[in-house]
Every structure is written in structure tokens, then in C-alpha cells.
Amino acid sequence: MSLPEAKVDAERLAALPPLPEDDDGPVFAEPWQAQAFALAVQLSEQGHFTWKEWADALGNELAAAAARGKPDDGSQYYFHWVAALERLVTEKGLADHPGLAERKEAWADAYRHTPHGQPVVLRDRRVHTHNDLHPTDTQPSDVSTPPSEDS
């Protein structure tokens, strides 16, 4: 899928390691890839990190994968994108490792409990005290996450 409406200037795209793209711009095989791309663009535009910091983080992630003997053939590119984004947002204090791990587990749990063919819905989890006897359902979240590399 291509997002022609997502206009990212050529200079910023050129700063990145090779990105799957066609004549209209970045190409995404899955919706979560487009969402991860858009999240990095949005966080950069909001000033949480510069585009150079982002490009360096992604380049470092791709280099680390290659050093582990897993160079990217294009099929894992957005998994590296997400790993670089997670690293950068934790370094910048926008999220922490326990919070990311909790959110990943919530998505995995939602995925495991979703009937085949139905959209996965993440229910926000609230902190419960020892006085809470029953967890309460809250509003679904419209944020998605990539499947694991093993899926």
C-alpha cells in the first residue's frame, strides 16, 4: 500500500537508509508499517528529536542487525524501524521500557483473544488497587502495533 497523501519531503527521505518506496513515496505492506512511519515523522515534527537523530537511530539499528548476522533484505525493515523508534523514545524520556513491555503484552493478549478475521481491539488497562475485585473494561484504543518478527 502506498500513502501518496503522506507527503514527506525528499530531503528527509534521502537522509534515511534505503526505504521501500515507489514513484508515489513510501510503500507499506501492512497498516502498522505506515503507522510506525507516521509516528516517527510526527514525533520529529513535534520537536521530540531531529530528523538527523532519527536517521542515525535507524541506521544504527540496521547496522546492529547486520552485525548480528541478520542484514535486512527489506522484509524486516519496519521491524528495525520500530526497534529504532522504541530506543529513541526511551532515550528521550517519552516512554520507558516497562511501559513499552506492558503495552506490547496488552496487544499480544488482545491478539490472542480476537476471533479470526476480526479487528484487534486494545482495551486500555487501568491500575487496580488491592481493593478492586473485578477489572473494568475501558474504551478501546485506536493505536496499533506491529506483529512480532516471529508471527
Number of C-alpha atoms within 10 A of each C-alpha: 13 15 13 13 8 14 10 13 9 9 8 12 15 11 14 16 14 11 15 14 13 11 8 12 19 19 17 18 12 12 13 17 21 18 16 19 18 14 14 21 18 12 17 16 12 10 9 16 16 14 19 13 13 21 19 16 21 24 19 15 21 23 16 14 14 12 10 9 9 12 14 15 7 10 9 13 20 23 19 20 22 21 15 21 21 18 18 20 17 14 11 12 10 11 14 14 12 9 11 13 11 12 16 16 12 17 21 16 13 16 17 11 11 13 10 9 6 8 10 20 18 21 16 14 15 10 7 11 8 5 6 9 8 7 11 12 10 11 11 12 11 9 10 15 15 17 14 9 7 4 5
